[in-house]
Amino acid sequence: MNPTVLSRVYESTGPFASVLTDVSHDSENGAHEHELRVRAACDQLAEQGAPDAVVAMVRERLGELVDRPAPVGRVLVATPEGILYDELTGVRVDQPVATWAPFPDLAAWIEHRDSSQTFVLAIVDHEGGDVALYDSDVPEAQEEASVGGETRFVHKVPVGGWSALRYQHNTDNVWGRNAQAVFEEIQGHVRRGHTLVLVAGDPQSRGILRGLLEDTKAEVVELESGTRSEDGGDEALQQAIREALLDHVVARRLALTHELKERLGRDTAAVTGIDGVADAFVRGQVDTLVLDPAAAAEVELDVSEHPGLALGAVTPDGPVRADQALLAAAVLTDAAVSVGSSATLGGEPAAALLRWDQEAVGTHA
């Protein structure tokens, strides 16, 4: 999700056609299935009143075949002005979205993106090392570097997994030298804010590298699978990466839930409920919006009851879907967005962690 691009979306007065659908075409009937999904999305937009010109734009863009390993999802936001947002993600979309509405319908997309993350993959042994930067939604590395032995990346994998590293023999390198070279490559990524580092390879090399990373801001996770000598090493490495990323997402969401509960227990620095969160946006307090997308989509927010709530160029005439309005407010105020369930939000569809304590609002207003 690119916040800068999204903020420009809200500069349009709309209405907005929003589509999230699967664009994979990996099966035997993949092309035909893709055509049917595109047709279904466009038919839904037309039934909701989207102009023919907008439907035609969406049909043309969605009809493009994407040259990426499955699964692949695509989100589009379009208005009569043109396509305002277009992004791909490495997930299969089981519940497609096609909406013509006063605001972009991006809650399902945000839910997918909330489970994605950028990470550094480092593999090191006595023969060499490789370091690559990944977005977990994309099977190809954004950046990659090899040190020591001659190595190569397999850029595309059959089922949307992570690129595996294969090594060629190079006996001139030693454990410590390779680990140091890999450490220096990792440090460059960590300094730029990519702090999740997955380390694989020979156990001895992993231990040396972990020691070098102890005094950095890196969050290091050692992968026990995927060494050169392991049978099915490539597949084992991909599975180990998937499990590590899932564990990281679960841990992050759990930590956020605990922080929210702790703040609410002190009756400070957090709010719950659609109206409470909307008022916090008016005051410019929201640091992180925590949203249950499905629950918030069932609730309406009357913007007239929250004077000063910034939702972009759109001025709603009446109540609007709460998830759409709160996401607009979050994008326009640079608030982070995370996904939770109403069961962990005090039974409410939305909550917010605040930038300062509620008691200090008068001081900072």
C-alpha positions in Angstrom: 0.0 0.0 0.0 1.5 3.3 -1.1 0.1 6.1 1.3 1.3 8.9 -0.9 -0.6 7.5 -4.0 -3.6 6.8 -1.9 -3.8 10.3 -0.5 -4.0 11.6 -4.1 -6.9 9.2 -4.7 -8.9 11.2 -2.1 -8.3 14.4 -3.9 -10.9 13.3 -6.4 -14.6 14.1 -5.7 -15.6 10.6 -7.0 -17.8 8.6 -7.0 -15.3 5.7 -7.0 -15.3 2.3 -8.6 -13.3 0.0 -6.4 -12.4 -3.6 -7.4 -10.4 -6.2 -5.7 -10.3 -9.5 -7.5 -8.1 -12.5 -8.3 -6.2 -12.2 -11.5 -4.3 -15.5 -11.3 -4.3 -17.6 -14.5 -2.3 -20.6 -13.5 -4.9 -23.4 -14.0 -5.7 -25.2 -17.2 -8.7 -22.9 -17.7 -7.0 -19.9 -16.2 -7.6 -17.5 -19.1 -11.3 -18.3 -19.2 -11.7 -18.1 -15.4 -9.9 -14.7 -15.5 -12.3 -13.5 -18.1 -15.3 -14.6 -16.0 -14.0 -12.8 -12.9 -13.5 -9.6 -14.9 -17.0 -9.8 -16.4 -18.5 -10.4 -12.9 -16.8 -7.4 -11.4 -17.8 -5.1 -14.3 -21.4 -6.3 -14.2 -21.6 -5.5 -10.5 -20.3 -2.0 -11.1 -22.8 -1.4 -13.8 -25.7 -2.7 -11.6 -24.7 -0.2 -8.9 -24.8 2.7 -11.4 -21.2 3.1 -12.5 -21.0 5.0 -15.9 -20.3 2.9 -19.0 -17.0 4.8 -19.5 -15.8 3.9 -16.0 -16.8 0.2 -16.4 -15.0 0.1 -19.7 -11.8 1.5 -18.1 -12.0 -1.1 -15.4 -12.7 -3.9 -17.8 -9.7 -3.0 -20.0 -7.2 -2.8 -17.1 -8.4 -5.9 -15.3 -8.4 -7.8 -18.6 -4.6 -7.5 -18.8 -2.9 -10.8 -18.0 -0.4 -10.5 -15.2 2.9 -12.3 -15.7 3.5 -13.3 -12.1 3.3 -16.7 -10.3 -0.1 -17.4 -8.7 -1.7 -16.4 -6.5 -2.1 -12.7 -7.6 -4.8 -10.3 -6.5 -5.4 -6.8 -8.0 -7.0 -3.7 -6.6 -8.2 -0.9 -8.8 -9.8 2.5 -7.9 -11.3 4.4 -10.8 -13.5 7.5 -11.4 -14.6 9.3 -14.5 -11.2 11.0 -14.3 -9.4 7.7 -14.9 -7.6 4.9 -13.0 -6.4 6.4 -9.8 -5.0 3.4 -8.0 -3.7 0.0 -9.3 -1.7 -2.4 -7.3 -0.9 -6.2 -7.2 -0.5 -8.5 -4.3 0.6 -12.0 -3.9 -2.6 -13.4 -2.4 -5.6 -15.3 -3.8 -8.8 -13.3 -3.4 -11.6 -15.6 -2.4 -14.1 -12.8 -1.8 -13.9 -10.3 -4.6 -15.0 -6.7 -4.1 -16.7 -4.5 -6.8 -18.2 -1.3 -5.4 -19.5 2.0 -6.9 -19.6 4.4 -3.9 -18.9 7.9 -2.6 -15.6 6.7 -1.2 -13.0 4.1 -2.3 -13.9 0.6 -0.9 -10.5 -0.5 0.4 -11.1 -2.3 3.7 -10.6 -5.7 2.2 -7.5 -4.6 0.4 -6.1 -3.1 3.7 -6.8 -6.4 5.4 -4.7 -8.3 2.8 -1.9 -5.7 3.0 -1.9 -5.7 6.8 -0.5 -9.3 6.7 2.3 -8.3 4.3 5.7 -7.0 5.3 9.1 -6.1 4.0 11.9 -8.4 5.1 15.6 -9.1 4.5 16.5 -12.7 3.6 20.1 -13.6 4.3 21.7 -17.0 3.5 25.2 -17.7 4.5 27.6 -20.7 4.7 31.3 -21.4 4.2 30.9 -21.1 0.5 29.3 -17.7 0.3 26.3 -15.6 1.1 23.3 -13.8 -0.4 21.2 -11.0 0.9 17.9 -9.9 -0.6 15.2 -7.5 0.2 11.6 -8.7 -0.3 8.1 -7.5 0.0 6.2 -10.6 1.2 3.5 -10.0 -1.5 6.0 -10.3 -4.3 8.0 -13.4 -5.2 10.9 -11.5 -6.8 13.5 -9.7 -4.7 13.5 -5.9 -4.8 17.2 -5.8 -4.2 19.8 -8.5 -4.0 23.5 -8.9 -3.5 25.9 -11.9 -3.4 29.2 -12.1 -1.4 31.9 -14.7 -1.4 31.0 -17.7 -3.5 29.2 -17.4 -6.8 25.5 -17.7 -6.1 22.4 -17.0 -8.1 18.7 -16.3 -7.3 15.9 -18.3 -8.8 13.7 -15.3 -9.5 10.4 -17.1 -10.2 8.9 -20.0 -8.3 6.0 -22.1 -9.4 3.5 -21.3 -6.6 4.2 -17.8 -5.4 6.8 -18.8 -2.8 10.0 -17.1 -2.0 13.0 -17.1 -4.2 15.4 -19.8 -3.1 19.1 -19.6 -3.2 21.3 -22.2 -4.8 25.0 -22.2 -4.2 28.0 -23.1 -6.4 31.1 -24.4 -4.7 33.8 -21.8 -3.8 36.3 -23.1 -1.2 38.2 -19.7 -1.0 35.8 -18.3 1.6 35.6 -19.0 5.3 32.8 -18.8 7.9 33.7 -15.6 9.5 34.6 -13.7 6.4 31.3 -14.6 4.7 29.3 -13.7 7.8 31.0 -10.3 8.1 30.3 -9.5 4.4 26.6 -10.6 4.8 26.4 -8.5 8.0 27.5 -5.4 6.2 24.9 -6.0 3.4 22.2 -6.5 6.0 23.2 -3.3 7.9 22.5 -1.2 4.9 18.9 -2.5 4.8 18.4 -2.1 8.5 19.5 1.5 8.5 16.8 2.1 5.9 14.2 0.7 8.3 13.9 -2.9 7.1 14.5 -4.4 10.5 12.9 -7.9 10.0 15.9 -10.2 9.0 15.4 -13.9 8.3 18.7 -15.8 8.4 19.2 -19.2 6.8 22.2 -21.4 5.9 24.8 -23.3 7.8 24.2 -23.3 11.6 27.8 -22.2 12.3 27.5 -19.3 9.9 24.1 -18.3 11.3 25.5 -18.2 14.8 28.4 -15.9 13.8 26.0 -13.6 11.9 23.5 -13.5 14.8 26.3 -12.4 17.1 27.3 -9.6 14.7 23.6 -8.4 14.6 23.1 -8.4 18.4 23.8 -4.7 18.8 21.7 -3.5 15.8 18.0 -2.7 15.5 17.5 -5.9 13.5 14.8 -8.3 14.5 16.6 -11.6 13.7 14.8 -14.9 13.0 16.9 -17.9 12.3 15.4 -20.4 9.9 16.3 -24.0 10.7 15.4 -25.3 7.2 16.7 -24.7 3.7 20.4 -25.5 3.9 22.2 -26.8 0.9 22.7 -30.2 2.3 19.0 -30.7 3.2 16.9 -32.8 0.9 14.3 -30.6 -0.8 16.2 -27.5 0.5 14.5 -25.0 -1.8 11.0 -26.1 -0.8 12.0 -26.3 2.9 13.4 -22.8 2.8 10.2 -21.4 1.2 8.0 -23.1 3.8 10.3 -21.9 6.7 10.0 -18.3 5.4 6.2 -18.5 5.2 6.0 -19.8 8.7 8.3 -17.1 10.0 6.3 -14.3 8.3 3.0 -15.7 9.7 4.5 -15.9 13.2 5.7 -12.3 12.9 2.2 -11.0 11.8 0.5 -12.9 14.6 3.0 -11.5 17.2 2.6 -8.0 15.9 -1.2 -8.1 16.0 -1.1 -9.7 19.5 1.3 -6.9 20.7 -1.1 -4.3 19.3 -4.0 -5.9 21.1 -2.2 -6.0 24.4 -1.2 -2.4 24.0 -4.7 -1.3 23.3 -6.1 -3.2 26.3 -3.4 -1.7 28.5 -4.2 1.8 27.4 -7.9 1.3 27.7 -7.4 -0.1 31.2 -5.8 3.3 32.1 -8.6 5.1 30.3 -6.0 7.1 28.4 -4.2 7.2 25.0 -6.8 5.0 23.3 -10.5 5.1 22.2 -13.0 2.6 20.9 -16.1 2.9 18.8 -16.8 4.5 15.5 -17.9 7.9 16.9 -15.0 8.0 19.4 -12.5 7.2 16.7 -14.0 9.8 14.4 -13.8 12.5 17.1 -10.1 11.5 17.7 -9.5 12.1 14.0 -11.1 15.5 14.2 -8.6 16.4 17.1 -5.7 15.0 15.0 -4.9 12.5 17.7 -5.0 9.1 15.9 -1.7 7.4 15.6 -3.0 3.9 14.6 -6.5 3.0 13.4 -7.4 -0.6 14.3 -10.3 -1.8 12.2 -12.5 -4.8 12.0 -13.2 -4.4 8.2 -16.3 -6.6 8.1 -17.9 -5.2 11.3 -17.2 -1.6 10.3 -18.7 -2.1 6.9 -22.0 -2.8 8.6 -22.0 0.5 10.5 -22.8 4.0 9.1 -21.0 7.2 10.2 -22.9 10.4 10.0 -20.2 12.9 9.1 -22.4 15.9 10.0 -22.1 14.8 13.7 -18.3 15.2 13.5 -17.5 18.8 12.2 -14.0 19.1 11.0 -13.6 15.4 10.0 -11.3 15.5 6.9 -12.3 13.0 4.3 -10.7 14.6 1.2 -12.5 16.3 -1.6 -15.7 14.3 -0.9 -18.5 16.1 1.2 -21.1 13.4 2.0 -24.7 14.3 1.9 -25.7 11.7 4.5 -24.4 8.7 6.5 -21.6 6.7 4.8 -20.1 3.3 5.5 -17.9 3.7 8.6 -15.0 1.6 7.2 -14.7 3.8 4.1 -14.9 7.0 6.1 -12.3 6.0 8.7 -9.9 4.7 6.2 -10.1 8.0 4.3 -9.4 9.9 7.5 -6.4 7.6 8.3 -4.9 8.1 4.9 -5.3 11.9 5.0 -3.8 12.2 8.4 -0.9 9.7 7.9 -2.3 7.4 10.6 -1.1 3.8 10.5 -3.8 1.2 9.9 -4.0 -2.3 11.4 -6.6 -5.0 11.3 -8.2 -6.5 14.4 -11.4 -8.3 15.4 -14.2 -6.6 17.3 -13.8 -9.3 19.9 -10.4 -7.8 20.8 -11.7 -4.2 20.4 -14.1 -4.2 23.3 -16.9 -5.4 21.0 -16.5 -2.4 18.8 -15.8 -2.4 15.0 -13.0 0.2 15.4 -10.5 1.5 17.9 -7.5 3.9 17.8 -4.2 4.3 19.6 -3.6 8.0 20.1 -0.6 10.2 19.6 -0.9 11.6 23.1 -3.1 11.0 26.2 -6.7 12.2 26.0 -6.0 14.3 29.2 -3.4 16.3 27.3 -5.7 17.2 24.4 -6.2 20.7 25.8 -2.5 21.3 25.9 -1.8 20.1 22.4 -5.0 21.4 20.6 
